[in-house]
């Protein structure tokens, strides 16, 4: 279930982050990619802050936070 959970959480997190940052998703593969990379970034940021989130909801929140940060950085790089 590990891979399936990553794909589900990644897809949801990417879609939610896309709606937060620009008003729309990126398609199923784009959402999964943004969400999975966001999960890694979110996990890193949470560990820097000494936070830990467990379970499905905690992983989803971590991935959303990371995906929003990822999309924000990408938008700033595109502006430059």
C-alpha positions in Angstrom: 0.0 0.0 0.0 3.0 2.3 0.3 3.2 3.2 -3.4 -0.6 3.5 -3.7 -0.7 5.8 -0.7 2.0 8.0 -2.2 0.1 8.3 -5.4 -3.2 9.1 -3.7 -1.7 11.6 -1.3 0.5 13.1 -4.0 -2.5 13.5 -6.4 -4.7 15.1 -3.7 -1.9 17.4 -2.4 -1.0 18.5 -5.9 -4.6 19.3 -6.8 -5.2 21.2 -3.5 -2.0 23.1 -3.8 -2.7 24.0 -7.5 -6.1 25.4 -6.4 -4.6 27.4 -3.6 -1.8 28.9 -5.7 -3.2 29.5 -9.1 -6.8 28.4 -9.2 -6.6 25.0 -10.9 -4.9 21.6 -11.0 -2.2 20.4 -13.3 -3.8 17.2 -14.6 -3.5 13.8 -12.9 0.2 13.2 -13.6 1.1 16.8 -12.8 -0.8 16.8 -9.6 0.9 13.5 -8.5 4.3 14.9 -9.4 3.8 18.2 -7.6 2.3 16.4 -4.6 5.1 13.8 -4.2 7.8 16.4 -4.5 5.8 18.6 -2.2 5.7 15.7 0.3 9.5 15.5 0.3 9.8 19.3 0.7 7.1 19.4 3.4 8.8 16.6 5.3 12.1 18.4 5.2 10.6 21.7 6.3 8.6 20.0 9.1 11.7 18.3 10.4 13.6 21.6 10.5 10.8 23.0 12.6 10.7 19.9 14.9 7.2 19.0 13.7 6.0 15.5 12.9 2.7 14.5 11.3 1.6 10.9 11.1 -1.2 9.0 9.4 -3.0 9.8 6.2 -4.2 13.3 7.2 -0.8 14.3 8.6 0.9 13.1 5.4 -1.6 15.0 3.3 -1.1 18.2 5.3 2.7 17.8 5.0 2.5 17.3 1.3 0.1 20.2 0.8 2.4 22.6 2.7 5.4 21.4 0.7 3.6 21.6 -2.7 2.4 25.1 -1.9 6.1 26.1 -1.1 7.2 24.4 -4.3 4.7 26.2 -6.5 5.5 29.5 -4.8 9.2 29.1 -5.5 8.5 28.1 -9.1 6.3 31.2 -9.5 9.1 33.4 -8.2 11.7 31.8 -10.5 9.5 32.3 -13.5 9.1 36.0 -12.6 12.8 36.6 -12.5 
